[in-house]
Structures are given as C-alpha cells and as structure tokens.
Amino acid sequence: MGEDVSIVTSGLAFPEGPVVLPDGDVVVVEVRGGRVTRVHTDGSTSLVADVGGGPNGAAVGPDGALYVVNNGGFSWSEIAGMILPIDETGSNRPPDFTGGWVDRIDLGTGAVTRLLDDIDGEPFLGPNDIVFDAHGGFWFTDFGKTGARTQDRGAVYYARADGSGLRRAAQGLLGPNGIGLSPDGSTVYVAETYTGRLHAWDVTAPGEVGAHRIVVSTSDHFDSLAVEEDGTVVVAAIQHGLCVVRPDGEVEHVATPDAMTTNVAFGGHRHRTAWVTLSASGRLAKLEWPRSGLVLQH
C-alpha cells in the first residue's frame, strides 16, 4: 500500500488532526501555524479559523461544530532540513507557555469559542487528540510538555460537548497521544508516544474506565490513531508510517514518505480512503485502504 500514497496538498505548517467532512473536504489543524485549514477536493486550501497556540487534534461534535484540542504551542527548530516541534535542548515547551485548551469552532462562520483550559484550576499541559462517543461527550488526551531535563506525565480526560462534566479518566502516562474508541464504544484506546504502547481501558460509563491492558508494545514512537470498522487500530508511527494492529494481535507497517507521519482518518466510498498527515514535509496525503474505517460519532 505504501507505494500508492498520493499527495493531496502541500505547504502546510505541520498538519495534524485530519477530519473528513461529508462533502469530501478535509479539515486539518496546522500546529506550527496556529490555524485550522480546509483542504478542498481539488487540493486548494482555505482558512477556517486562526486559533493561536498549537492546535493538535480535531473532531466534529454532535452540534456539527468542530472541536479542537490545542497544546498551547511548541518550541520549533530546523533539524536535518525539517521544521520540528523541539528546540536544540530537547525541549518542546516555549518560553511563553501558559497552558493548553479546547476550542469549539463554527464551521460555517469560523467563530471560535474557548470551551476548556483547566481542570479544577490546574491548566492543561498539552491537549493532543480527541474523539466523541455515542453519548455526545468527548475523550481527549493531554500529552504534556518536555523540558531540557524534565518530562510531564500526561492524562486522559472526558467532558460533555458543552464543556461540563469534565473529569480525569487516567493519568501518569508518558506522552498519551492518539485516542479512539472501539466500534461498540466499550473500549477506549490511547497511543503512548514515548513507550510505543497502545493502551486499552474498558469503558464502564461515559468518562469512566475500568480494566486496563496493553494491546501492543513496539519500538515505534506512536502518534495519533484511527479505528477501522472491524476493530483494527491504525496508529501513526512517526518514522515508520502507519502501524496496523489487527484484532488478533498481528502487527504490520505501511510505509509513508515522511519522517513524521502523525495522524490518519478514514473517509470516501465505504470509508476506504485513509487520509494521512505528513507533518515534517507539510503535506496531506491519501491512499486506498483494504478495509473500511469506522464511521465516527458526531
């Protein structure tokens, strides 16, 4: 499949969080650009909203609005000809960092409303990815920040679409990144970047988890993820393209032409087109997928 990757558009400022819209357009966040962008079917782009900080993940909510989790901004530097979210000391925390947040964006007008930026007065450290459930609430990860000699422990949160009912579902994670739900909503998956592990928790109620297990542990650096209709989990594995974790535990990799493959979303006919963000080179790509992706909750 890797050889069949086609580039849809380029020139994006570290794209992430692809969301496939009903008309075939794809919305992406531009982490370095601090904006949300619509990629049209012909590859042209238009601005949805300037949000500042570092918009990192997005999902359409039950009201049709776009919900964007924002990491609050990164430090950036050029490494081997690529613009990457890290400085020369190994830190991704910018000097002016004050915290991350969650925005609601009206896709028709571009109006931005700040929904959440703390829990019990404690600022978020780096909201990263988001997924809605069948109850109209959303799960999201807080990746944290890395300093020259420090590393935050991240967490998983849940809230209703209006921002109420915020709760911390899990914590103490080393770079919780991509998040998704099983087809029946009974399991929440989280990809942990620094360990290359895919975590799974039983969902016992909206925003509440029970038993925990590690689905797979790899040598990859995991980023965001998507779930297929049959329960297969597809994780963007940064330097190794896409890591496909089948329900029987089998793991395979699909190569992509970028050192930082960061996210994947399904759309198109029977949801068998995989849209992939190639962040280091600033491109959005697509490839035909052998199975159907899961239709996400709105």
ChimeraX attribute file (.defattr): number of C-alpha atoms within 10 A of each C-alpha:
attribute: neighborCount
match mode: 1-to-1
recipient: residues
	/A:1	12
	/A:2	14
	/A:3	10
	/A:4	12
	/A:5	17
	/A:6	16
	/A:7	17
	/A:8	17
	/A:9	18
	/A:10	18
	/A:11	11
	/A:12	23
	/A:13	19
	/A:14	27
	/A:15	33
	/A:16	32
	/A:17	31
	/A:18	26
	/A:19	24
	/A:20	23
	/A:21	14
	/A:22	9
	/A:23	9
	/A:24	14
	/A:25	18
	/A:26	22
	/A:27	26
	/A:28	26
	/A:29	32
	/A:30	25
	/A:31	27
	/A:32	24
	/A:33	19
	/A:34	21
	/A:35	21
	/A:36	29
	/A:37	21
	/A:38	22
	/A:39	23
	/A:40	17
	/A:41	13
	/A:42	9
	/A:43	14
	/A:44	12
	/A:45	18
	/A:46	11
	/A:47	12
	/A:48	22
	/A:49	19
	/A:50	17
	/A:51	22
	/A:52	17
	/A:53	21
	/A:54	26
	/A:55	34
	/A:56	31
	/A:57	33
	/A:58	27
	/A:59	25
	/A:60	22
	/A:61	21
	/A:62	16
	/A:63	11
	/A:64	13
	/A:65	19
	/A:66	21
	/A:67	26
	/A:68	29
	/A:69	29
	/A:70	30
	/A:71	29
	/A:72	28
	/A:73	28
	/A:74	24
	/A:75	18
	/A:76	17
	/A:77	15
	/A:78	12
	/A:79	12
	/A:80	7
	/A:81	9
	/A:82	14
	/A:83	17
	/A:84	20
	/A:85	21
	/A:86	20
	/A:87	18
	/A:88	12
	/A:89	9
	/A:90	14
	/A:91	19
	/A:92	22
	/A:93	25
	/A:94	18
	/A:95	9
	/A:96	10
	/A:97	15
	/A:98	13
	/A:99	21
	/A:100	24
	/A:101	24
	/A:102	26
	/A:103	21
	/A:104	24
	/A:105	23
	/A:106	17
	/A:107	17
	/A:108	9
	/A:109	9
	/A:110	17
	/A:111	15
	/A:112	19
	/A:113	13
	/A:114	14
	/A:115	18
	/A:116	19
	/A:117	21
	/A:118	15
	/A:119	12
	/A:120	8
	/A:121	7
	/A:122	9
	/A:123	14
	/A:124	24
	/A:125	27
	/A:126	30
	/A:127	32
	/A:128	33
	/A:129	32
	/A:130	28
	/A:131	25
	/A:132	25
	/A:133	22
	/A:134	13
	/A:135	14
	/A:136	16
	/A:137	23
	/A:138	24
	/A:139	24
	/A:140	28
	/A:141	31
	/A:142	29
	/A:143	26
	/A:144	25
	/A:145	24
	/A:146	19
	/A:147	15
	/A:148	13
	/A:149	8
	/A:150	10
	/A:151	14
	/A:152	17
	/A:153	17
	/A:154	23
	/A:155	24
	/A:156	25
	/A:157	20
	/A:158	24
	/A:159	20
	/A:160	19
	/A:161	20
	/A:162	13
	/A:163	17
	/A:164	12
	/A:165	12
	/A:166	20
	/A:167	16
	/A:168	16
	/A:169	19
	/A:170	17
	/A:171	14
	/A:172	11
	/A:173	23
	/A:174	20
	/A:175	29
	/A:176	34
	/A:177	32
	/A:178	31
	/A:179	28
	/A:180	26
	/A:181	26
	/A:182	22
	/A:183	19
	/A:184	10
	/A:185	17
	/A:186	15
	/A:187	20
	/A:188	21
	/A:189	23
	/A:190	30
	/A:191	33
	/A:192	25
	/A:193	22
	/A:194	16
	/A:195	17
	/A:196	20
	/A:197	21
	/A:198	25
	/A:199	20
	/A:200	24
	/A:201	21
	/A:202	17
	/A:203	19
	/A:204	13
	/A:205	10
	/A:206	20
	/A:207	22
	/A:208	15
	/A:209	17
	/A:210	12
	/A:211	10
	/A:212	14
	/A:213	11
	/A:214	13
	/A:215	17
	/A:216	15
	/A:217	13
	/A:218	13
	/A:219	11
	/A:220	21
	/A:221	21
	/A:222	32
	/A:223	28
	/A:224	31
	/A:225	27
	/A:226	26
	/A:227	26
	/A:228	23
	/A:229	16
	/A:230	14
	/A:231	18
	/A:232	23
	/A:233	26
	/A:234	26
	/A:235	30
	/A:236	31
	/A:237	30
	/A:238	24
	/A:239	17
	/A:240	20
	/A:241	25
	/A:242	27
	/A:243	21
	/A:244	22
	/A:245	20
	/A:246	15
	/A:247	12
	/A:248	8
	/A:249	11
	/A:250	10
	/A:251	15
	/A:252	12
	/A:253	17
	/A:254	15
	/A:255	18
	/A:256	26
	/A:257	18
	/A:258	18
	/A:259	16
	/A:260	24
	/A:261	30
	/A:262	30
	/A:263	31
	/A:264	28
	/A:265	26
	/A:266	27
	/A:267	25
	/A:268	17
	/A:269	9
	/A:270	12
	/A:271	19
	/A:272	19
	/A:273	20
	/A:274	25
	/A:275	26
	/A:276	29
	/A:277	30
	/A:278	28
	/A:279	27
	/A:280	21
	/A:281	22
	/A:282	20
	/A:283	22
	/A:284	28
	/A:285	18
	/A:286	20
	/A:287	19
	/A:288	19
	/A:289	16
	/A:290	10
	/A:291	15
	/A:292	21
	/A:293	26
	/A:294	23
	/A:295	14
	/A:296	24
	/A:297	19
	/A:298	19
